[in-house]
Amino acid sequence: MTLRQQVNRELARQKLLSPTQTVVVAVSTGVDSMVLLDLLLQLPVQQRPQIVVAHVNHHLRAQSAEEAAFLTNYCATLPVTLKLADWLVEDHPQTGVEAAARQFRYDFFAKVMVTTGATAVLTAHHANDQAETYLMKLARGGDLAQLQGIQAARSFRNGRLVRPLLSFSKQQLRQYAAERQLTYYEDATNTDVTLTRNRLRQRVIPELMQVNPALLTHIAAYEDQLTTLLKAKKQMIAVLLPTVQVQRQLDPKKLLKLPSDWRLAVFQTWLQQYLPQLVSETKLAPTYHWAIQPQTTARLSLTTSLELVKVAGMLTVLPVKKRVKKLRPSEKIMVDLNQWQKITATQSVGIFATSPDHASQPFPLLASDMPLVLRPWQPGDQLKLKNGGQQFVRRILIDQKVPPAERAAAMVLVTAQGTVLWLVGHKFSYRDPNSARAQTVFLALKHTELKGVHLKR
């Protein structure tokens, strides 16, 4: 089966082979998009959709104007409707140009869809793009769901975004362009290996294809398998969620009766109904551990406007009540890894996977310690000593000659079980650095006004 036949089959699968359909074709004048446009133009008239070419001059390269002029003449000879947009230099941000350019493009495509009555936007993403996306996401890390690559079709604004060339390699597209003697432009910035995607494109993927020429095919197969697995997971969660949810509330006791591998995923799906943005299972793990603790009444901030509330053992997501914007030392503060958390007007505390400064203290942390909480010290709080004994927080503050007026404001870092790990700014609890299953983290204190403050052992 030829490339043209395969693309026609994909267009038929997407129900786009009809002159009653209007499609927006994103054309950059690169080889990929020029091949896509040519393939559409080769369709029989009785099957060819109405074609609207959309092109953005990003004004990022000297030849951008030449490319726009070429495409204008090219479409005029067909004739095909052309929609042009300019992303002017004065609108370029100082940083994040690539992301901003992409946002501008897709906003423009959406506007063209509306004005032309198009039902789909077609882009020329191909198998090499898929491989680059996979490797970038693999290097970035995250949940399995975040490893999903480019989809052949997905919803987009008031229609769909379709990639008919996704199963074809860059080499196949170049070969087609050569056979058809298509004119196209090479983007000189594609050779800039300081950009991550270009480095993967120019160095990593060619090396991997030397190991196995079928790399692109295998990645496409993994994408299909992952899509199937995630679909099956979604279906299973849809069955399990009603067993732990009572109207808008979640019952942690029932959640703990589910198979252990499904609990966090079900909790995430329930919570995601109320959150404005998708949160990965990995990032939700501390919140999940807080949620299943045996306390019957508690509150945990989720966003600036939402909080997770536990009343009579049941979980609910509610709007945050308006409060005076000032520090309230009487409240507990949940601690997230690799983030500074302000505890007073001048002090911030953080727990980091790598040392943020020379004064941070390495500390062995257990998975069972999570979630960690900062709170004011209480009578009875003790730190473990190296000799196996215990020392009251109150005695530490007295021995270190902390003024009585300042003692009440002292904070402690405690585990989910209430064990004190750190009297912030004063002393750490002892824990064997060779503890089994421990992860070494760094406890750090940052003072924004007083310089030269060091942590005391």
Secondary structure as GFF3:
##gff-version 3
##sequence-region A 1 457
A	DSSP	alpha_helix	3	13	.	.	.	ID=ss1
A	DSSP	beta_strand	22	26	.	.	.	ID=ss2
A	DSSP	alpha_helix	31	41	.	.	.	ID=ss3
A	DSSP	beta_strand	50	57	.	.	.	ID=ss4
A	DSSP	alpha_helix	64	76	.	.	.	ID=ss5
A	DSSP	beta_strand	81	86	.	.	.	ID=ss6
A	DSSP	three_ten_helix	89	91	.	.	.	ID=ss7
A	DSSP	alpha_helix	97	116	.	.	.	ID=ss8
A	DSSP	beta_strand	120	122	.	.	.	ID=ss9
A	DSSP	alpha_helix	127	140	.	.	.	ID=ss10
A	DSSP	three_ten_helix	144	147	.	.	.	ID=ss11
A	DSSP	beta_strand	153	156	.	.	.	ID=ss12
A	DSSP	beta_strand	159	162	.	.	.	ID=ss13
A	DSSP	alpha_helix	170	180	.	.	.	ID=ss14
A	DSSP	three_ten_helix	188	191	.	.	.	ID=ss15
A	DSSP	alpha_helix	196	199	.	.	.	ID=ss16
A	DSSP	pi_helix	200	204	.	.	.	ID=ss17
A	DSSP	alpha_helix	205	211	.	.	.	ID=ss18
A	DSSP	alpha_helix	215	244	.	.	.	ID=ss19
A	DSSP	beta_strand	245	246	.	.	.	ID=ss20
A	DSSP	beta_strand	249	250	.	.	.	ID=ss21
A	DSSP	alpha_helix	252	255	.	.	.	ID=ss22
A	DSSP	alpha_helix	260	272	.	.	.	ID=ss23
A	DSSP	alpha_helix	281	291	.	.	.	ID=ss24
A	DSSP	beta_strand	298	301	.	.	.	ID=ss25
A	DSSP	beta_strand	306	311	.	.	.	ID=ss26
A	DSSP	beta_strand	314	319	.	.	.	ID=ss27
A	DSSP	beta_strand	333	335	.	.	.	ID=ss28
A	DSSP	beta_strand	340	342	.	.	.	ID=ss29
A	DSSP	beta_strand	347	352	.	.	.	ID=ss30
A	DSSP	beta_strand	361	365	.	.	.	ID=ss31
A	DSSP	three_ten_helix	367	369	.	.	.	ID=ss32
A	DSSP	beta_strand	372	376	.	.	.	ID=ss33
A	DSSP	beta_strand	382	384	.	.	.	ID=ss34
A	DSSP	beta_strand	390	392	.	.	.	ID=ss35
A	DSSP	alpha_helix	393	399	.	.	.	ID=ss36
A	DSSP	alpha_helix	404	407	.	.	.	ID=ss37
A	DSSP	beta_strand	411	414	.	.	.	ID=ss38
A	DSSP	beta_strand	420	423	.	.	.	ID=ss39
A	DSSP	beta_strand	427	428	.	.	.	ID=ss40
A	DSSP	beta_strand	439	447	.	.	.	ID=ss41
###
